[in-house]
Amino acid sequence: MDVPDDPPATCPVCETAYDSVSVHDSGLMVNLLDNERYQRVCFEPTSDGGGRTPLLRFYHHTHEQAGTTRPSRTRSRSSSD
């Protein structure tokens, strides 16, 4: 994971503020269920400076930036889980 040298002021996908941005060039997994810090991650396809390596920028939005509330720390689980 890398951080771009020239991150935009707002997310180019949803045009709102974001907490951080990262750039990925290999496999990854995203799971935001019951995430304490982030509500949403926007994805922007891009490439390296030469245009040969496809990359994906992730814009991480906090609950406040997304206009939502944080999940509660306790989560009920059924007996079948």
Secondary structure, 3 states (H helix, E strand, C coil): CECCCCCCCCCCCCCCCCCEEEEECCCCCCCCCCCCCEEEEEEEEEECCCCCCEEEEEEEEEHHHHCCCCCCCCCCCCCCC
